[in-house]
Amino acid sequence: MTMSLIKFFSTNGQTESVDFKTALLMGQAPDKGLYMPEQIPQIRIEQFSKMSYPEIAYEVIKPYLGDLVSDSDLLAMLEDAYNYDVPVERVYDEKYVMRLDRGPTCSFKDYAARAMGRLIQYFLKQEGRSILILTATSGDTGSAVAHAFYGLDNVLVVVLFPEKEVTQRQRRQMTTLGKNIFPLAVNGKFDDCQALVKQAFADADLSALNLSSANSINIGRLLPQAVYYFYAHSRVAPRGEEIVFSVPSGNFGDLMGGLLAMKMGLPVQKFVVATNENDEFPSFMNTGIYEPIRPSKNCVSNAMNVGHPSNLARLFNLYGGQMDETGQVSLQPDLAAMRKDIYAVSITDEETRQTIKEAYSQYKVLLEPHGAVAWAGLMKYLQECGDASPCVSLETADPAKFPEEIVRATGINPPLPVAMARLDELEENFEMMDGQYSSLKDYLRRFL
Ligand SMILES: *Cc1c(COP(=O)(O)O)cnc(C)c1O
């Protein structure tokens, strides 16, 4: 008999709470809500400045797992998952950029996918089960998840991506793998892909497939995304002072990791939440009225082209409100408390490009569009609210994923990281699909 310390409830409140393992393997709760921990453990951070990244990850994640995973297995998994650098670069004074792009697919999605992938494999082996991971991507999740599960014989991965809104290199990271990875180019937007995936989860005809999600709706992605906030803090504020984070936000999984870290006791002064022109959340923070943007706007920071972020259901819950999966708000969150913790700002494409240019000319710091949105957001915050220190802006992808934009803004052709060295030569394999649910269902039936 295993026993977990912390249970996970659904934000829709129509289903029973479950342990971590169940929440992880299900992804979305049966009532279409998102899982959240019933209790948030307090983490002691005094020793973190002396610890490695995997050691900090262990301290942060362990309390949620109870005895579902042995201590030594968990530490080994995390050491294996986080075998790459996590640079925290000083830009000026105490303003830093944390580069979360050194994993195998060169985006911060590797942080979540690699830990979640290893945990899922661990539990599947225990149970002798197999699953089909069905996931929607706005650009980077697909490849991170595909790489995390690549070549396993008890996992199939089907990835839906918006055909016209990912860069060639982002697409190639998904379509050049083969084996158990099945990419689908959808004629539609990310929000359409996400809606299709949600519909498949709710479809009883497909239950024999054991569908699981690897989107940021999965709690297994959220917990690892709390870790790098602790890590950054330990490196720039070893005396334990409060710091500011700037988070480039699309589906708000990254931000939820940060908020969870703060609720676990991390000293944070403010989260700057920077979106691109899909400004439904900054608008909500101004007006208290939430309106999804349909269809979402196609911006250069393409992984953030989200017109209705799934994780707002969690964010609202954390502040005492309730939002269902469609974006319907049945209980308003405590806006004053949200405004105390969060400064939300929307950055235009023009500002994004200008920021890439200026960061390079002023500081010789190469940013890509998502990291530039965060940096621009931080600069606006400092201008409006006065200086604060230290500040950490998250750079979530490698500039080489967006060569056209970088060349245009800086004249520099970003060097290709080793992980992507052969990407442009490999053969691609994927299928095209219209945005109809019946097409996805037909496609998935072949795996039954
Ligand atoms: C996914 C992604 C984001 C947005 O993260 P969310 O958790 O969806 O808010 C930002 N930058 C990059 C490069 C991404 O891939």
The ligand as an SDF file (V2000), in Angstrom:
LIG
                    3D

 15 15  0  0  0  0  0  0  0  0999 V2000
    5.4910   27.6450  -23.8660 C   0  0  0  0  0  0  0  0  0  0  0  0
    6.3960   28.7860  -23.9520 C   0  0  0  0  0  0  0  0  0  0  0  0
    6.1600   29.9830  -23.2560 C   0  0  0  0  0  0  0  0  0  0  0  0
    4.9130   30.2090  -22.4500 C   0  0  0  0  0  0  0  0  0  0  0  0
    4.8550   29.3940  -21.3130 O   0  0  0  0  0  0  0  0  0  0  0  0
    3.4530   29.1070  -20.6310 P   0  0  0  0  0  0  0  0  0  0  0  0
    3.7420   28.1610  -19.5440 O   0  0  0  0  0  0  0  0  0  0  0  0
    2.5840   28.4970  -21.6970 O   0  0  0  0  0  0  0  0  0  0  0  0
    2.9230   30.4150  -20.1650 O   0  0  0  0  0  0  0  0  0  0  0  0
    7.1050   30.9840  -23.3230 C   0  0  0  0  0  0  0  0  0  0  0  0
    8.2220   30.8440  -24.0650 N   0  0  0  0  0  0  0  0  0  0  0  0
    8.4760   29.7310  -24.7550 C   0  0  0  0  0  0  0  0  0  0  0  0
    9.7170   29.6600  -25.5700 C   0  0  0  0  0  0  0  0  0  0  0  0
    7.5890   28.6570  -24.7260 C   0  0  0  0  0  0  0  0  0  0  0  0
    7.8650   27.5510  -25.4130 O   0  0  0  0  0  0  0  0  0  0  0  0
  1  2  1  0
  2  3  1  0
  2 14  2  0
  3  4  1  0
  3 10  2  0
  4  5  1  0
  5  6  1  0
  6  7  2  0
  6  8  1  0
  6  9  1  0
 10 11  1  0
 11 12  2  0
 12 13  1  0
 12 14  1  0
 14 15  1  0
M  END
$$$$
